[in-house]
Structures are given as C-alpha cells and as structure tokens.
C-alpha cells in the first residue's frame, strides 16, 4: 500500500471530535458534530476525526458512555463534509474489526489504529481489515516518550509492513521536550520515509505541542494533528487554528483558511465548551510525570467523589 499523495506541504488532521471527546466527557451531540464538521470542511481541513475519545467501540462503562451513538455521529459528519475525509480511531482491545466495518458503512474513509508505543504487533489484523475495506490508514504509537527513538522506529516498521500509510509519534502525555521529539521524528522518517508519511500528535501539557509540530515539519513529518480551541485530553491538543496561523507565517502550505478556522474555534466550538482545556496544575503534572492525558477528568472525578484534593500538600 503506497502513501497517499499530499495536497499541501503538511496535512493538518483535526481531532476536535475525537480527542476532544475526552474533554467533553464523550457528550457530543449530533448537532455539535454537524456544525463543527461544516466549519472545518469550509476552512479546508482535509481530514476530520470523529469517534469516542477511546476510539470506536469505546462507549462503555469502563471508558464512559457517549451521549449519542458514535455511528450516528460518523454518519452525520459524512453528511456534512463536502471535501474532507472522515477518520476514526481504533484501539485494538477496545474496538474490533466489526466496529471498523460499521464505521466504514457509516461513512468513515480513514482509520487510525492506536497501540502503546511498544505494542505495534497487535495492529496488523486491523490494518489488513482496513485495506480490505479500501480505507486510508494511519498508526498511533501512543506514549511515545516511553521508548527510545530507535525502538519507536522499529515499532513504526511493524505498522508500515502491515499496511499503515502514516505511523505517528503520539505524545499522549504531552511529555516530549523539543530535543526528544526531534530525535523520534528523525528516527521515524529515516525508517519509513520512502514508504509512508510520518505523523505527529501532540498535547499541550508542557506547552510544546505547537513548537514540536514546527520541528516535525522541519525534519520531514507531513501529518500533524490539531483540535479547535485545543479541545482534547489533558491540557488539550495543539490548537488547529494556531497551527494554521504558524505554518502560514512560516510559508508552509496547509491549504487551510486561517480566518475560517478562527471563526470555527470562536463561533462554533467555544460556545459548547463546558471546560476549556488548559495548562493547570493537574495537566502540567501529567506532562511532567508522563501520565496518559485522558486520565485527567476521570482522576479529578474520582478525587471529588472520595473527598480527596489533587494537591498533596493540602491533604485529602
């Protein structure tokens, strides 16, 4: 499977409606999905990811029930998109091949198969199924700070050999410092750059998501994720509207309408935010300690239920 042709220098993939589901406690409504997809599509975003925060099949007691059944949301997104592709996330062990087939029937064009950074060997069957369904593929190597650049590249090789068109350095904890991110980007590009694109998915826990995105582009990474208003787990993702503005200033082609994305963030997404992701104490500690970002809201809810205080200096 060859890598897709790129329309621009960098392909910005928006994950407001998937990673942002964590920050929304998986409560997206169909109307919110329709409005957000319409705005992103109109601003030129080429791929919009829509699913439960933990991927298709994630709506459950363990991971949190969705407000609206995710196949309904995927179908609504497909209905609103005029030029954008609709992507879904699949975490093996949470989502299944049957879930993937249902997502494809609902209108998904692309799947991003996510594994821990040392466990790519659980993904080949899902890439094989996606190929049979005619879907575009990407692979998330999550918690990328937890292994070395060389080992991360070996895991990317497993994914590419299985049919992945874009393995990702996925900074799930927002923990990667700039030199650490660069080393991983360079290792992945060196390993698979002639066969697949390399992607980067950043979080803002340590405020490096956008900076690392610039480094990524400089060393040959071509898929870069963002979310409107940074809506995502932990302190959120690299803001799509900021990425578009920064790359425009750098003269890097993204095909995105910066003002259109600013309007989408301020007029569409911000009004439905109950909690704007931010670099507060808990989120910063996650990045500092390298803790998975999607644990933030469940941990805060558990602390409140137990009468505990998140600051150990204050007891509880």
C-alpha positions as a Markdown table, in Angstrom:
| # | Residue | x | y | z |
|---|---|---|---|---|
| 1 | Unk | 0.0 | 0.0 | 0.0 |
| 2 | Unk | 1.6 | 3.3 | -1.1 |
| 3 | Unk | 1.4 | 6.5 | 0.8 |
| 4 | Unk | -1.4 | 8.9 | -0.4 |
| 5 | Unk | -0.5 | 12.0 | -2.5 |
| 6 | Unk | -0.3 | 15.1 | -0.4 |
| 7 | Unk | -2.3 | 18.2 | -1.4 |
| 8 | Unk | 0.0 | 20.5 | 0.5 |
| 9 | Unk | 3.3 | 20.6 | 2.3 |
| 10 | Unk | 1.6 | 19.5 | 5.6 |
| 11 | Unk | -1.6 | 17.7 | 6.1 |
| 12 | Unk | -3.4 | 19.0 | 9.2 |
| 13 | Unk | -5.8 | 16.4 | 10.6 |
| 14 | Unk | -8.4 | 17.8 | 13.0 |
| 15 | Unk | -9.3 | 15.7 | 16.0 |
| 16 | Unk | -11.7 | 18.0 | 17.8 |
| 17 | Unk | -14.5 | 15.5 | 17.6 |
| 18 | Unk | -12.4 | 12.5 | 18.8 |
| 19 | Unk | -9.7 | 13.6 | 21.2 |
| 20 | Unk | -11.9 | 16.4 | 22.2 |
| 21 | Unk | -14.4 | 13.8 | 23.3 |
| 22 | Unk | -12.3 | 13.3 | 26.4 |
| 23 | Unk | -12.6 | 16.9 | 27.4 |
| 24 | Unk | -16.4 | 16.7 | 26.7 |
| 25 | Unk | -16.8 | 13.5 | 28.8 |
| 26 | Unk | -17.9 | 12.0 | 25.5 |
| 27 | Unk | -21.1 | 14.1 | 25.4 |
| 28 | Unk | -21.0 | 15.4 | 21.8 |
| 29 | Unk | -24.4 | 15.9 | 20.2 |
| 30 | Unk | -25.2 | 15.3 | 16.6 |
| 31 | Unk | -25.8 | 19.0 | 16.0 |
| 32 | Unk | -22.4 | 19.9 | 17.5 |
| 33 | Unk | -20.7 | 17.4 | 15.2 |
| 34 | Unk | -22.6 | 18.7 | 12.2 |
| 35 | Unk | -21.7 | 22.3 | 13.0 |
| 36 | Unk | -18.1 | 21.5 | 13.7 |
| 37 | Unk | -17.6 | 19.4 | 10.6 |
| 38 | Unk | -19.2 | 22.0 | 8.4 |
| 39 | Unk | -16.9 | 24.7 | 9.7 |
| 40 | Unk | -13.8 | 22.6 | 9.4 |
| 41 | Unk | -14.7 | 21.4 | 6.0 |
| 42 | Unk | -15.4 | 25.0 | 4.9 |
| 43 | Unk | -11.9 | 26.1 | 6.2 |
| 44 | Unk | -10.2 | 23.5 | 4.1 |
| 45 | Unk | -9.4 | 20.8 | 6.7 |
| 46 | Unk | -8.7 | 17.6 | 4.7 |
| 47 | Unk | -9.3 | 15.0 | 7.4 |
| 48 | Unk | -11.7 | 15.3 | 10.4 |
| 49 | Unk | -11.6 | 12.6 | 13.0 |
| 50 | Unk | -14.9 | 11.6 | 14.7 |
| 51 | Unk | -15.4 | 8.9 | 17.3 |
| 52 | Unk | -15.5 | 8.2 | 21.1 |
| 53 | Unk | -12.3 | 9.6 | 22.7 |
| 54 | Unk | -11.1 | 6.0 | 23.2 |
| 55 | Unk | -12.0 | 5.1 | 19.6 |
| 56 | Unk | -14.8 | 3.2 | 18.0 |
| 57 | Unk | -16.3 | 0.7 | 20.5 |
| 58 | Unk | -15.2 | 2.9 | 23.4 |
| 59 | Unk | -18.7 | 3.9 | 24.6 |
| 60 | Unk | -18.8 | 1.6 | 27.7 |
| 61 | Unk | -18.9 | 1.5 | 31.4 |
| 62 | Unk | -15.1 | 1.4 | 31.5 |
| 63 | Unk | -14.4 | 4.3 | 29.2 |
| 64 | Unk | -17.5 | 6.4 | 29.5 |
| 65 | Unk | -20.8 | 6.2 | 27.6 |
| 66 | Unk | -21.3 | 8.5 | 24.6 |
| 67 | Unk | -24.2 | 10.9 | 24.6 |
| 68 | Unk | -25.0 | 10.0 | 21.1 |
| 69 | Unk | -24.2 | 6.6 | 19.4 |
| 70 | Unk | -21.0 | 7.1 | 17.6 |
| 71 | Unk | -22.1 | 5.6 | 14.3 |
| 72 | Unk | -24.8 | 8.3 | 14.2 |
| 73 | Unk | -22.1 | 10.9 | 14.7 |
| 74 | Unk | -19.9 | 9.4 | 12.0 |
| 75 | Unk | -22.8 | 9.4 | 9.5 |
| 76 | Unk | -23.7 | 13.0 | 10.4 |
| 77 | Unk | -20.1 | 14.0 | 9.8 |
| 78 | Unk | -20.0 | 12.3 | 6.5 |
| 79 | Unk | -23.2 | 14.0 | 5.5 |
| 80 | Unk | -21.8 | 17.5 | 6.3 |
| 81 | Unk | -18.4 | 17.0 | 4.7 |
| 82 | Unk | -18.0 | 18.2 | 1.1 |
| 83 | Unk | -14.3 | 17.7 | 0.6 |
| 84 | Unk | -13.0 | 16.4 | 3.9 |
| 85 | Unk | -12.4 | 12.7 | 4.7 |
| 86 | Unk | -13.8 | 11.3 | 7.9 |
| 87 | Unk | -11.4 | 9.4 | 10.1 |
| 88 | Unk | -12.0 | 7.2 | 13.2 |
| 89 | Unk | -9.7 | 5.9 | 15.9 |
| 90 | Unk | -9.5 | 2.2 | 16.7 |
| 91 | Unk | -7.6 | 0.9 | 19.8 |
| 92 | Unk | -7.2 | -2.9 | 19.5 |
| 93 | Unk | -8.8 | -4.5 | 22.5 |
| 94 | Unk | -11.4 | -1.7 | 22.7 |
| 95 | Unk | -12.6 | -1.6 | 19.1 |
| 96 | Unk | -13.0 | -4.6 | 16.9 |
| 97 | Unk | -12.9 | -5.4 | 13.1 |
| 98 | Unk | -16.7 | -5.5 | 13.2 |
| 99 | Unk | -16.7 | -2.0 | 14.7 |
| 100 | Unk | -14.4 | -0.9 | 11.9 |
| 101 | Unk | -16.8 | -2.3 | 9.3 |
| 102 | Unk | -19.7 | -0.5 | 10.9 |
| 103 | Unk | -17.7 | 2.7 | 10.8 |
| 104 | Unk | -16.9 | 2.2 | 7.2 |
| 105 | Unk | -20.6 | 1.7 | 6.4 |
| 106 | Unk | -21.4 | 4.8 | 8.3 |
| 107 | Unk | -19.1 | 6.8 | 6.1 |
| 108 | Unk | -15.6 | 6.7 | 7.6 |
| 109 | Unk | -12.8 | 7.0 | 5.0 |
| 110 | Unk | -9.8 | 6.5 | 7.2 |
| 111 | Unk | -8.8 | 4.6 | 10.3 |
| 112 | Unk | -6.0 | 5.4 | 12.8 |
| 113 | Unk | -5.1 | 2.3 | 14.7 |
| 114 | Unk | -3.6 | 3.1 | 18.1 |
| 115 | Unk | -1.4 | 1.0 | 20.2 |
| 116 | Unk | 1.1 | 1.5 | 23.1 |
| 117 | Unk | 4.4 | 2.6 | 21.6 |
| 118 | Unk | 5.9 | -0.9 | 22.2 |
| 119 | Unk | 2.9 | -3.0 | 21.1 |
| 120 | Unk | 2.5 | -2.4 | 17.4 |
| 121 | Unk | 2.4 | -6.2 | 16.9 |
| 122 | Unk | -1.3 | -6.1 | 18.0 |
| 123 | Unk | -2.2 | -3.9 | 15.0 |
| 124 | Unk | -1.6 | -5.9 | 11.8 |
| 125 | Unk | -5.1 | -7.6 | 11.6 |
| 126 | Unk | -6.7 | -4.2 | 11.9 |
| 127 | Unk | -4.6 | -2.7 | 9.1 |
| 128 | Unk | -5.4 | -5.8 | 7.0 |
| 129 | Unk | -9.1 | -5.3 | 7.6 |
| 130 | Unk | -8.8 | -1.6 | 6.7 |
| 131 | Unk | -7.0 | -2.4 | 3.4 |
| 132 | Unk | -9.8 | -4.9 | 2.5 |
| 133 | Unk | -12.4 | -2.2 | 3.2 |
| 134 | Unk | -10.5 | 0.3 | 1.0 |
| 135 | Unk | -9.7 | 2.7 | 3.8 |
| 136 | Unk | -6.8 | 5.0 | 4.3 |
| 137 | Unk | -4.7 | 4.1 | 7.3 |
| 138 | Unk | -2.5 | 5.6 | 10.0 |
| 139 | Unk | -1.0 | 4.2 | 13.1 |
| 140 | Unk | -0.7 | 5.8 | 16.5 |
| 141 | Unk | 2.3 | 4.8 | 18.6 |
| 142 | Unk | 1.0 | 6.2 | 21.9 |
| 143 | Unk | 3.0 | 7.4 | 24.9 |
| 144 | Unk | 6.0 | 7.8 | 22.6 |
| 145 | Unk | 8.1 | 9.2 | 25.4 |
| 146 | Unk | 8.1 | 5.8 | 27.0 |
| 147 | Unk | 10.6 | 4.2 | 24.5 |
| 148 | Unk | 13.7 | 5.2 | 22.7 |
| 149 | Unk | 13.7 | 6.8 | 19.2 |
| 150 | Unk | 15.3 | 3.6 | 17.7 |
| 151 | Unk | 12.7 | 1.3 | 19.3 |
| 152 | Unk | 9.9 | 3.6 | 18.2 |
| 153 | Unk | 11.2 | 3.4 | 14.6 |
| 154 | Unk | 11.1 | -0.4 | 14.9 |
| 155 | Unk | 7.5 | -0.3 | 16.0 |
| 156 | Unk | 6.7 | 2.0 | 13.1 |
| 157 | Unk | 8.2 | -0.6 | 10.8 |
| 158 | Unk | 5.8 | -3.2 | 12.1 |
| 159 | Unk | 2.9 | -1.0 | 11.3 |
| 160 | Unk | 4.1 | 0.0 | 7.8 |
| 161 | Unk | 4.8 | -3.6 | 6.9 |
| 162 | Unk | 1.2 | -4.4 | 8.0 |
| 163 | Unk | -0.3 | -1.7 | 5.7 |
| 164 | Unk | -0.1 | 1.5 | 7.7 |
| 165 | Unk | 0.4 | 4.6 | 5.4 |
| 166 | Unk | 1.4 | 7.0 | 8.2 |
| 167 | Unk | 2.9 | 5.9 | 11.6 |
| 168 | Unk | 2.7 | 8.6 | 14.2 |
| 169 | Unk | 4.9 | 9.7 | 17.1 |
| 170 | Unk | 2.0 | 10.2 | 19.5 |
| 171 | Unk | 2.8 | 12.3 | 22.6 |
| 172 | Unk | -0.2 | 11.1 | 24.6 |
| 173 | Unk | 1.1 | 12.7 | 27.8 |
| 174 | Unk | 2.4 | 15.9 | 26.3 |
| 175 | Unk | 5.7 | 15.0 | 27.8 |
| 176 | Unk | 8.2 | 15.2 | 25.0 |
| 177 | Unk | 10.7 | 18.1 | 25.2 |
| 178 | Unk | 11.8 | 19.5 | 21.9 |
| 179 | Unk | 15.1 | 17.6 | 21.5 |
| 180 | Unk | 13.3 | 14.4 | 22.5 |
| 181 | Unk | 10.6 | 14.9 | 19.9 |
| 182 | Unk | 13.1 | 15.8 | 17.2 |
| 183 | Unk | 15.0 | 12.5 | 17.8 |
| 184 | Unk | 11.9 | 10.5 | 17.4 |
| 185 | Unk | 10.7 | 12.3 | 14.3 |
| 186 | Unk | 14.1 | 11.8 | 12.7 |
| 187 | Unk | 14.2 | 8.1 | 13.6 |
| 188 | Unk | 10.7 | 7.5 | 12.1 |
| 189 | Unk | 11.4 | 9.5 | 8.9 |
| 190 | Unk | 14.7 | 7.6 | 8.4 |
| 191 | Unk | 13.0 | 4.2 | 8.9 |
| 192 | Unk | 9.8 | 4.6 | 6.8 |
| 193 | Unk | 10.1 | 7.9 | 4.9 |
| 194 | Unk | 10.4 | 6.4 | 1.4 |
| 195 | Unk | 7.3 | 4.2 | 2.0 |
| 196 | Unk | 5.0 | 6.1 | 4.3 |
| 197 | Unk | 4.3 | 9.5 | 5.7 |
| 198 | Unk | 5.2 | 10.2 | 9.3 |
| 199 | Unk | 2.7 | 11.9 | 11.7 |
| 200 | Unk | 2.8 | 13.8 | 15.0 |
| 201 | Unk | 0.0 | 14.1 | 17.5 |
| 202 | Unk | 0.9 | 16.5 | 20.3 |
| 203 | Unk | -0.6 | 17.6 | 23.6 |
| 204 | Unk | -0.1 | 20.9 | 25.4 |
| 205 | Unk | 0.6 | 19.7 | 28.9 |
| 206 | Unk | 4.1 | 21.1 | 28.8 |
| 207 | Unk | 3.2 | 23.7 | 26.2 |
| 208 | Unk | 5.3 | 22.0 | 23.4 |
| 209 | Unk | 2.6 | 20.8 | 21.1 |
| 210 | Unk | 2.9 | 23.6 | 18.6 |
| 211 | Unk | 6.6 | 24.0 | 18.9 |
| 212 | Unk | 7.1 | 20.3 | 18.3 |
| 213 | Unk | 4.8 | 20.5 | 15.3 |
| 214 | Unk | 7.2 | 23.0 | 13.7 |
| 215 | Unk | 10.2 | 20.8 | 14.4 |
| 216 | Unk | 8.2 | 17.9 | 13.0 |
| 217 | Unk | 7.6 | 19.7 | 9.7 |
| 218 | Unk | 11.3 | 20.8 | 9.5 |
| 219 | Unk | 12.5 | 17.2 | 9.7 |
| 220 | Unk | 10.0 | 15.7 | 7.2 |
| 221 | Unk | 6.9 | 14.8 | 9.2 |
| 222 | Unk | 3.9 | 15.5 | 7.0 |
| 223 | Unk | 0.8 | 14.6 | 9.0 |
| 224 | Unk | 0.2 | 16.9 | 12.0 |
| 225 | Unk | -2.8 | 16.8 | 14.4 |
| 226 | Unk | -4.7 | 19.6 | 16.0 |
| 227 | Unk | -8.0 | 20.4 | 17.6 |
| 228 | Unk | -10.1 | 23.6 | 17.6 |
| 229 | Unk | -9.7 | 25.5 | 20.9 |
| 230 | Unk | -7.1 | 22.8 | 21.8 |
| 231 | Unk | -10.1 | 20.6 | 22.7 |
| 232 | Unk | -8.6 | 17.3 | 23.8 |
| 233 | Unk | -7.4 | 15.2 | 26.7 |
| 234 | Unk | -5.2 | 16.7 | 29.4 |
| 235 | Unk | -4.5 | 20.3 | 28.6 |
| 236 | Unk | -5.6 | 19.7 | 25.1 |
| 237 | Unk | -4.1 | 19.2 | 21.7 |
| 238 | Unk | -2.1 | 21.6 | 19.6 |
| 239 | Unk | -4.8 | 24.1 | 18.5 |
| 240 | Unk | -5.7 | 23.7 | 14.8 |
| 241 | Unk | -6.2 | 27.4 | 14.4 |
| 242 | Unk | -2.8 | 28.1 | 15.9 |
| 243 | Unk | -1.1 | 25.5 | 13.7 |
| 244 | Unk | -2.6 | 27.0 | 10.6 |
| 245 | Unk | -1.5 | 30.5 | 11.6 |
| 246 | Unk | 2.0 | 29.4 | 12.5 |
| 247 | Unk | 2.6 | 27.4 | 9.3 |
| 248 | Unk | 1.2 | 30.3 | 7.3 |
| 249 | Unk | 3.7 | 32.6 | 8.9 |
| 250 | Unk | 6.5 | 30.1 | 8.0 |
| 251 | Unk | 5.4 | 29.9 | 4.4 |
| 252 | Unk | 4.4 | 26.2 | 4.8 |
| 253 | Unk | 1.4 | 25.2 | 2.7 |
| 254 | Unk | -1.5 | 23.6 | 4.6 |
| 255 | Unk | -4.4 | 24.5 | 2.3 |
| 256 | Unk | -6.2 | 26.0 | 5.4 |
| 257 | Unk | -8.1 | 29.2 | 5.8 |
| 258 | Unk | -6.7 | 30.8 | 8.9 |
| 259 | Unk | -9.6 | 33.2 | 9.4 |
| 260 | Unk | -12.1 | 30.4 | 8.8 |
| 261 | Unk | -10.5 | 28.3 | 11.5 |
| 262 | Unk | -10.5 | 31.2 | 13.9 |
| 263 | Unk | -14.2 | 31.6 | 13.2 |
| 264 | Unk | -14.8 | 27.9 | 13.7 |
| 265 | Unk | -13.0 | 28.0 | 17.1 |
| 266 | Unk | -14.6 | 31.1 | 18.4 |
| 267 | Unk | -18.1 | 30.8 | 17.0 |
| 268 | Unk | -18.7 | 27.1 | 16.8 |
| 269 | Unk | -16.6 | 25.2 | 19.3 |
| 270 | Unk | -16.1 | 27.7 | 22.1 |
| 271 | Unk | -19.9 | 28.1 | 22.8 |
| 272 | Unk | -20.3 | 24.5 | 23.6 |
| 273 | Unk | -17.3 | 24.1 | 25.8 |
| 274 | Unk | -18.1 | 23.3 | 29.5 |
| 275 | Unk | -14.4 | 23.2 | 30.3 |
| 276 | Unk | -11.7 | 24.8 | 28.1 |
| 277 | Unk | -8.6 | 22.6 | 28.3 |
| 278 | Unk | -5.8 | 24.5 | 30.0 |
| 279 | Unk | -2.3 | 24.1 | 31.4 |
| 280 | Unk | -3.4 | 23.9 | 35.0 |
| 281 | Unk | -1.7 | 22.1 | 37.9 |
| 282 | Unk | -3.2 | 18.7 | 37.1 |
| 283 | Unk | -2.4 | 18.8 | 33.4 |
| 284 | Unk | 1.1 | 20.1 | 33.9 |
| 285 | Unk | 1.8 | 17.3 | 36.4 |
| 286 | Unk | 0.6 | 14.8 | 33.8 |
| 287 | Unk | 3.1 | 16.1 | 31.3 |
| 288 | Unk | 5.9 | 16.4 | 33.9 |
| 289 | Unk | 5.3 | 12.9 | 35.1 |
| 290 | Unk | 4.5 | 11.4 | 31.7 |
| 291 | Unk | 1.0 | 10.3 | 32.6 |
| 292 | Unk | -1.6 | 9.5 | 29.9 |
| 293 | Unk | -3.6 | 12.6 | 29.2 |
| 294 | Unk | -7.1 | 11.0 | 29.0 |
| 295 | Unk | -6.8 | 10.1 | 32.7 |
| 296 | Unk | -7.3 | 13.7 | 33.7 |
| 297 | Unk | -11.1 | 14.0 | 34.0 |
| 298 | Unk | -11.7 | 10.5 | 35.5 |
| 299 | Unk | -8.9 | 11.2 | 38.1 |
| 300 | Unk | -10.5 | 14.5 | 39.0 |
| 301 | Unk | -13.9 | 12.9 | 39.3 |
| 302 | Unk | -12.6 | 10.1 | 41.5 |
| 303 | Unk | -10.8 | 12.7 | 43.7 |
| 304 | Unk | -14.0 | 14.7 | 44.1 |
| 305 | Unk | -16.1 | 11.5 | 44.9 |
| 306 | Unk | -13.6 | 10.5 | 47.6 |
| 307 | Unk | -13.2 | 13.9 | 49.1 |
| 308 | Unk | -9.5 | 14.0 | 48.1 |
| 309 | Unk | -7.7 | 17.1 | 46.9 |
| 310 | Unk | -5.4 | 16.9 | 43.9 |
| 311 | Unk | -2.7 | 18.9 | 45.6 |
| 312 | Unk | -0.9 | 16.5 | 48.0 |
| 313 | Unk | 0.3 | 19.5 | 50.1 |
| 314 | Unk | -3.3 | 20.2 | 51.0 |
| 315 | Unk | -4.1 | 16.7 | 52.1 |
| 316 | Unk | -7.2 | 14.6 | 51.4 |
